[in-house]
Amino acid sequence: MSPESRADIARARAGDVAFVRLTPFVEFEDGSGHQRWNGTPQGPYPIALSQPATSTLLGYVDSLPNDLLEDLGIAGVSVSRFAFRAAPRRIELEPGLADLLLPD
């Protein structure tokens, strides 16, 4: 375990840090109804509880390696790369986590 990881664990035990897992997802209509596909969960990532968290969360989201467009293509869902990238995006937080974090 790296010194940074040990320090994050110590900060979590002291109540200064929360660890989050990020799961990318895509929602779409395929003619038979609403679908939601989840990617592979990533993390855990530390989030400081004593300072604004929005920028940190957005940085983690931007670094996610999963590209669900490939999964859609493998499944035979016809969607262009442009349509996928231009689709509305949002970040959902677990209710308990939203209460802990300070927004920017």
C-alpha positions in Angstrom: 0.0 0.0 0.0 1.4 3.4 -1.0 2.0 6.1 1.6 -0.7 8.2 0.0 -3.2 5.4 0.4 -2.3 4.9 4.1 -2.6 8.7 4.6 -6.1 8.7 3.0 -7.2 5.8 5.2 -6.0 7.6 8.3 -7.9 10.8 7.2 -11.0 8.7 6.6 -10.8 7.2 10.1 -10.5 10.8 11.4 -13.6 11.8 9.5 -11.8 14.2 7.1 -12.2 12.1 3.9 -15.0 10.0 2.4 -14.2 7.4 -0.3 -16.4 7.3 -3.4 -16.9 4.8 -6.2 -17.9 6.1 -9.6 -20.1 4.1 -12.0 -20.6 5.5 -15.5 -24.0 4.9 -17.0 -26.0 5.5 -20.1 -29.7 5.9 -20.4 -31.6 5.5 -23.7 -34.9 4.6 -25.3 -34.6 1.6 -27.7 -38.1 1.4 -29.0 -39.2 -1.1 -26.3 -38.7 1.3 -23.4 -36.3 3.1 -21.2 -32.9 1.3 -20.6 -30.0 2.1 -18.2 -26.7 0.4 -18.7 -24.0 0.7 -16.0 -20.3 0.5 -16.6 -17.7 -1.0 -14.4 -17.5 0.8 -11.0 -14.2 2.7 -10.5 -12.4 3.7 -7.3 -12.5 4.1 -4.4 -11.4 7.7 -4.7 -10.9 10.0 -1.7 -12.9 13.2 -1.3 -12.0 15.8 1.4 -15.0 16.6 3.6 -13.6 19.9 4.8 -13.4 21.6 1.4 -15.6 22.1 -1.7 -15.9 18.8 -3.5 -17.4 19.6 -6.9 -14.1 20.2 -8.7 -12.6 17.0 -7.3 -15.7 14.9 -8.3 -15.7 16.4 -11.8 -12.0 15.6 -12.2 -12.6 12.0 -11.2 -15.6 11.8 -13.6 -13.6 13.2 -16.5 -10.9 10.6 -15.9 -13.2 7.5 -16.1 -11.8 5.0 -18.5 -15.1 3.4 -19.5 -16.6 4.3 -22.8 -20.1 2.8 -22.9 -20.4 3.7 -26.6 -18.4 0.5 -27.4 -20.8 -1.6 -25.3 -23.8 -0.1 -27.1 -22.2 -1.0 -30.5 -21.5 -4.6 -29.4 -25.1 -5.0 -28.3 -26.3 -3.7 -31.7 -27.7 -0.4 -30.5 -27.3 2.0 -33.4 -26.0 5.4 -32.0 -23.4 7.7 -33.6 -20.4 8.8 -31.7 -21.6 12.4 -32.0 -25.0 11.6 -30.6 -23.5 9.8 -27.7 -21.1 12.6 -26.8 -23.7 15.3 -27.3 -26.3 13.6 -25.1 -27.2 15.3 -21.8 -25.0 14.3 -18.9 -25.5 14.3 -15.2 -23.9 13.1 -12.0 -26.0 11.3 -9.4 -24.9 11.2 -5.8 -26.1 8.7 -3.2 -28.3 10.7 -0.8 -26.1 10.2 2.2 -23.0 11.3 0.3 -24.7 14.4 -1.0 -25.3 15.4 2.7 -21.6 15.0 3.6 -20.0 16.9 0.7 -19.5 20.7 0.4 -20.5 22.0 -3.0 -18.4 24.6 -4.8 
